[in-house]
Amino acid sequence: MRITVLTVPGCPNAPLAMERVTAALAGRAARVELMEVHDQAQAVERGMNGSPTILLDGVDPFAPEGAVPSVSCRLFRDADGTVSGAPSVAALREVLGGGSESGSDAVPVDCCTAEDPLDVVGRAGRGRRAPAGRGLRAVHQAVLRHFAATGAAPGPEVLEPVAAQAGRTAGEVLAELAAEDFLTLDEAGRVRAAYPFSAVPTRHRVRIADGVEVWSMCAIDALGIPAMLDADAVISSTDPVTGEPVTVTIRDGKTVWEPQEAVVFVGQRPGGGPAATACCDALNFFTSDATARSWTAGHPGIPGLILGQAQAGQIAAQTFGPLLAP
């Protein structure tokens, strides 16, 4: 049997996936290979349905029906509801013993399935980097850079010259970006939010290394700001249950969470819609798994996942890291 573990570079769940594959094999003969996938084209070529993907003789036994190849973060939910970065040992033993039928106790929860609370965050696997045509990416990036430089949304005087290069008005481009959920506008057509930034106060404040302070739309967005800017930052937020502070400090490539037990809950209201209304206020930092579970118990209408620090950081980096690339 040939077992291939596909991951994106630096995936924090790669070691866990390899460890569980080894445990599930329990000494059985198999060729196990860890392979990195660097872009969407490679994901399609190799059949990666999120990182990590475990292939048995080239088949993903945990892939949901209609799965779309993706380099997004992938999580798995066990029968008891536990979410992890790799299938459980029991689930792997089942598929190793029974071929590639997907009847295991692990339900894949990757960033490209409609049931996934992260679906809106990543625009159903399409990502948050605007297309290059029709001035969309140029205007979008101008908005993001202005937020990063000033802490506020840009006005028409900043965006009109950029849109004019594509033969369009700023209003036209902004309306199209809003329709595709790259940003949101107020009643006057002004930028109210451009993920990961918010033009109005939220629970999450980010101080960038150069001293600029910005609001973020949610916890994942807050983590995405230093990833997007490749900059040090300090994120200040509060636990919605206790009101206690949660601080994340990113400095010289190292991330420190206070308190050390802090987690992120990612939820999404049923019915879909733009991220600003469907999920942003349900993506929060919590001081511990216990307070996150307390919040979810009080909001049964908002299904979601509790993410560990490494998983939350990886999702943020994958979502927002590419936004300012040419």
C-alpha positions as CSV (number, residue, x, y, z in Angstrom):
1,M,0.0,0.0,0.0
2,R,1.2,3.5,-0.8
3,I,0.2,6.3,1.6
4,T,0.9,9.9,0.6
5,V,0.4,12.7,3.1
6,L,0.0,16.0,1.2
7,T,0.5,19.3,3.1
8,V,1.3,22.9,2.3
9,P,4.8,24.0,3.5
10,G,4.9,24.6,7.2
11,C,1.5,22.9,7.9
12,P,1.4,22.5,11.7
13,N,-0.7,19.3,11.3
14,A,1.8,17.5,9.1
15,P,3.6,15.9,12.0
16,L,0.3,14.9,13.6
17,A,-0.9,13.3,10.4
18,M,2.3,11.3,10.0
19,E,2.2,10.2,13.6
20,R,-1.4,8.9,13.3
21,V,-0.7,7.1,10.0
22,T,2.2,5.4,11.7
23,A,0.1,4.4,14.7
24,A,-2.7,3.2,12.5
25,L,-0.4,1.0,10.5
26,A,0.9,-0.6,13.7
27,G,3.8,-2.2,11.9
28,R,2.0,-3.2,8.7
29,A,4.1,-2.8,5.5
30,A,3.3,0.4,3.6
31,R,5.2,3.0,1.7
32,V,4.5,6.3,3.4
33,E,5.5,9.6,1.8
34,L,5.2,13.2,3.0
35,M,4.8,15.6,0.0
36,E,4.5,19.4,0.0
37,V,2.0,21.1,-2.3
38,H,2.8,24.7,-3.1
39,D,-0.1,26.1,-5.1
40,Q,-3.6,25.4,-6.4
41,A,-2.4,23.9,-9.6
42,Q,-0.4,21.3,-7.7
43,A,-3.4,20.6,-5.5
44,V,-5.5,19.8,-8.5
45,E,-2.7,17.6,-10.0
46,R,-2.1,15.6,-6.9
47,G,-5.7,15.5,-5.5
48,M,-5.2,17.5,-2.3
49,N,-8.5,18.5,-0.7
50,G,-7.0,20.8,1.9
51,S,-3.9,20.4,4.1
52,P,-3.3,17.7,5.2
53,T,-4.8,15.2,2.8
54,I,-4.0,11.5,3.2
55,L,-4.1,9.5,0.1
56,L,-4.3,5.7,0.1
57,D,-3.0,4.4,-3.3
58,G,-3.9,7.8,-4.7
59,V,-7.4,8.0,-3.2
60,D,-8.6,10.4,-0.4
61,P,-10.9,8.2,1.7
62,F,-12.0,11.2,3.8
63,A,-13.0,13.5,0.9
64,P,-16.6,14.7,1.1
65,E,-18.8,14.3,-2.0
66,G,-18.0,17.0,-4.5
67,A,-14.8,18.0,-2.8
68,V,-12.8,20.7,-4.7
69,P,-9.0,20.5,-4.6
70,S,-7.6,23.2,-2.4
71,V,-4.5,24.4,-0.5
72,S,-6.6,25.7,2.4
73,C,-6.4,24.4,5.9
74,R,-8.3,21.1,6.6
75,L,-9.7,19.9,9.8
76,F,-11.4,16.6,10.7
77,R,-14.3,16.0,13.1
78,D,-14.5,12.7,14.9
79,A,-17.7,10.9,15.9
80,D,-17.6,12.5,19.4
81,G,-17.4,16.0,17.9
82,T,-13.8,16.5,18.6
83,V,-12.0,18.6,15.9
84,S,-8.4,17.8,15.0
85,G,-5.9,18.5,12.3
86,A,-5.8,14.9,11.1
87,P,-8.1,11.9,11.1
88,S,-8.1,9.9,14.3
89,V,-6.1,6.7,14.6
90,A,-9.4,4.7,14.7
91,A,-10.6,6.4,11.5
92,L,-7.3,5.6,9.7
93,R,-7.4,2.0,10.9
94,E,-10.9,1.6,9.5
95,V,-10.0,2.9,6.0
96,L,-6.7,1.0,6.0
97,G,-8.5,-2.2,6.7
98,G,-11.5,-1.6,4.5
99,G,-10.2,0.0,1.4
100,S,-11.1,3.5,0.4
101,E,-14.7,3.6,1.5
102,S,-15.5,6.6,3.5
103,G,-17.5,5.2,6.4
104,S,-15.1,6.2,9.2
105,D,-15.7,8.2,12.3
106,A,-13.8,11.2,10.9
107,V,-15.9,13.8,9.0
108,P,-13.7,16.1,7.0
109,V,-14.1,19.8,7.8
110,D,-12.0,21.6,5.2
111,C,-12.2,25.2,4.2
112,C,-14.0,24.5,0.9
113,T,-17.2,22.7,2.0
114,A,-20.5,24.5,2.4
115,E,-21.0,23.1,5.9
116,D,-17.7,24.5,7.2
117,P,-17.9,27.6,9.3
118,L,-14.7,28.8,7.6
119,D,-16.4,28.7,4.2
120,V,-17.4,32.4,4.3
121,V,-13.9,33.4,5.7
122,G,-12.2,32.0,2.6
123,R,-15.0,32.7,0.1
124,A,-15.7,29.0,-0.5
125,G,-12.1,28.2,-1.3
126,R,-11.8,31.1,-3.8
127,G,-9.7,33.1,-1.5
128,R,-9.7,36.8,-0.7
129,R,-7.2,38.1,-3.3
130,A,-9.2,40.1,-5.8
131,P,-8.9,39.2,-9.6
132,A,-6.4,41.3,-11.5
133,G,-8.9,42.4,-14.2
134,R,-11.1,45.5,-14.4
135,G,-9.1,47.3,-11.8
136,L,-10.3,45.1,-9.0
137,R,-7.0,44.0,-7.5
138,A,-5.4,47.4,-7.9
139,V,-8.2,49.2,-6.1
140,H,-8.6,46.4,-3.5
141,Q,-4.8,46.6,-2.7
142,A,-4.9,50.4,-2.6
143,V,-7.7,50.1,0.1
144,L,-5.7,47.6,2.1
145,R,-2.5,49.6,2.0
146,H,-4.3,52.7,3.0
147,F,-5.8,51.0,6.0
148,A,-2.3,49.6,7.0
149,A,-0.7,53.0,6.6
150,T,-3.3,55.2,8.3
151,G,-5.7,52.9,10.3
152,A,-8.6,54.3,8.3
153,A,-10.5,53.6,5.1
154,P,-9.4,55.6,2.0
155,G,-11.6,58.3,0.4
156,P,-12.4,58.8,-3.3
157,E,-9.4,61.0,-3.8
158,V,-7.2,58.0,-3.1
159,L,-9.0,55.5,-5.2
160,E,-10.2,57.4,-8.2
161,P,-6.7,57.6,-9.8
162,V,-6.2,53.9,-9.3
163,A,-9.6,53.0,-10.8
164,A,-9.0,55.4,-13.7
165,Q,-6.1,53.3,-14.9
166,A,-8.6,50.6,-15.7
167,G,-11.0,53.1,-17.3
168,R,-13.5,52.9,-14.5
169,T,-14.6,55.0,-11.5
170,A,-13.8,54.1,-8.0
171,G,-17.5,53.6,-7.2
172,E,-17.9,51.1,-10.0
173,V,-14.9,49.0,-8.8
174,L,-15.9,49.2,-5.1
175,A,-19.4,48.1,-5.9
176,E,-18.1,45.0,-7.7
177,L,-15.7,44.2,-4.9
178,A,-18.5,44.5,-2.4
179,A,-20.7,42.2,-4.5
180,E,-18.0,39.6,-4.4
181,D,-17.5,40.1,-0.6
182,F,-13.9,41.4,-0.8
183,L,-15.2,44.5,1.2
184,T,-18.3,46.1,2.5
185,L,-19.7,49.6,1.9
186,D,-22.0,51.9,3.9
187,E,-25.1,53.6,2.6
188,A,-23.1,56.4,1.0
189,G,-20.8,54.0,-0.8
190,R,-17.8,54.5,1.5
191,V,-15.6,51.6,2.5
192,R,-16.9,50.3,5.9
193,A,-14.6,47.2,6.0
194,A,-12.1,45.5,3.8
195,Y,-11.2,42.1,5.3
196,P,-9.2,42.0,7.4
197,F,-9.7,45.7,8.3
198,S,-12.7,47.4,9.8
199,A,-13.3,51.2,9.5
200,V,-15.4,51.1,12.7
201,P,-14.4,49.9,16.2
202,T,-14.6,46.2,16.9
203,R,-13.5,43.9,19.7
204,H,-10.1,43.3,18.0
205,R,-7.4,46.0,17.9
206,V,-4.1,45.5,16.1
207,R,-1.0,47.6,16.6
208,I,1.3,47.2,13.7
209,A,5.1,47.4,14.3
210,D,5.3,50.9,12.8
211,G,2.8,52.2,15.4
212,V,-0.3,52.3,13.3
213,E,-3.4,50.9,15.1
214,V,-6.2,49.3,13.2
215,W,-9.5,47.5,13.9
216,S,-10.0,44.0,12.5
217,M,-13.3,42.4,11.6
218,C,-12.7,39.2,13.6
219,A,-10.1,37.1,15.4
220,I,-8.9,35.3,12.2
221,D,-8.7,38.7,10.5
222,A,-6.6,40.1,13.3
223,L,-4.2,37.2,13.0
224,G,-4.2,37.8,9.2
225,I,-3.0,41.4,9.4
226,P,0.6,40.7,10.4
227,A,0.7,37.8,8.0
228,M,-0.5,40.0,5.1
229,L,1.9,42.8,5.9
230,D,4.8,40.5,6.9
231,A,5.2,42.7,10.0
232,D,5.3,42.4,13.8
233,A,2.1,43.3,15.6
234,V,0.3,43.1,18.9
235,I,-3.3,42.0,18.8
236,S,-5.5,43.1,21.8
237,S,-9.0,41.5,22.2
238,T,-11.3,40.3,24.9
239,D,-13.1,37.1,25.8
240,P,-16.8,37.7,25.0
241,V,-17.8,35.6,28.1
242,T,-15.5,36.9,30.8
243,G,-14.4,40.2,29.4
244,E,-10.8,39.2,30.2
245,P,-8.1,40.3,27.8
246,V,-6.5,38.1,25.1
247,T,-3.2,39.3,23.7
248,V,-1.3,37.9,20.8
249,T,2.2,39.2,20.1
250,I,4.0,38.5,16.8
251,R,7.6,39.5,16.9
252,D,10.6,38.2,14.9
253,G,8.7,35.3,13.5
254,K,7.5,34.1,17.0
255,T,3.9,34.3,18.2
256,V,3.1,34.5,22.0
257,W,-0.5,34.1,23.2
258,E,-1.7,35.4,26.6
259,P,-3.2,33.6,28.3
260,Q,-1.3,30.5,27.1
261,E,-4.6,28.5,27.0
262,A,-6.3,31.0,24.6
263,V,-8.3,29.6,21.6
264,V,-10.3,30.9,18.7
265,F,-13.9,30.0,18.0
266,V,-15.0,30.2,14.3
267,G,-18.8,30.2,13.8
268,Q,-21.2,30.9,11.0
269,R,-24.9,31.7,11.0
270,P,-27.0,29.4,8.8
271,G,-28.1,30.9,5.5
272,G,-24.8,32.3,4.2
273,G,-24.3,35.9,3.1
274,P,-21.2,38.1,3.3
275,A,-18.7,37.4,6.0
276,A,-19.4,40.7,7.7
277,T,-23.0,39.5,8.6
278,A,-22.7,35.8,8.5
279,C,-19.7,35.2,10.7
280,C,-17.5,38.0,11.7
281,D,-19.0,38.7,15.1
282,A,-18.9,34.9,15.7
283,L,-15.1,34.6,15.2
284,N,-13.6,35.5,18.6
285,F,-10.7,34.9,20.9
286,F,-11.4,33.1,24.1
287,T,-9.2,32.8,27.2
288,S,-9.7,29.0,27.2
289,D,-11.5,26.1,25.6
290,A,-13.9,26.2,28.6
291,T,-15.1,29.8,28.0
292,A,-15.4,29.1,24.2
293,R,-17.7,26.1,25.0
294,S,-19.7,28.3,27.4
295,W,-20.3,30.8,24.6
296,T,-21.3,28.1,22.1
297,A,-23.7,26.7,24.6
298,G,-25.4,30.1,24.8
299,H,-25.5,30.4,21.1
300,P,-26.9,27.1,19.8
301,G,-27.9,28.7,16.5
302,I,-24.3,29.4,15.5
303,P,-22.5,26.2,14.7
304,G,-18.7,26.3,14.6
305,L,-15.3,25.0,15.6
306,I,-12.9,25.7,18.4
307,L,-9.4,26.1,16.9
308,G,-6.1,25.8,18.6
309,Q,-3.6,28.6,18.2
310,A,-1.5,27.0,15.5
311,Q,-4.6,26.1,13.4
312,A,-6.0,29.6,13.7
313,G,-2.7,31.2,12.7
314,Q,-2.3,28.9,9.8
315,I,-5.8,29.7,8.5
316,A,-5.2,33.4,8.9
317,A,-1.9,33.2,7.0
318,Q,-3.4,31.2,4.2
319,T,-6.4,33.5,3.9
320,F,-4.7,36.9,4.1
321,G,-1.0,36.3,3.3
322,P,-1.4,36.5,-0.5
323,L,-3.6,39.6,-0.6
324,L,-0.9,42.2,-1.4
325,A,1.0,40.0,-3.9
326,P,1.1,41.4,-7.4
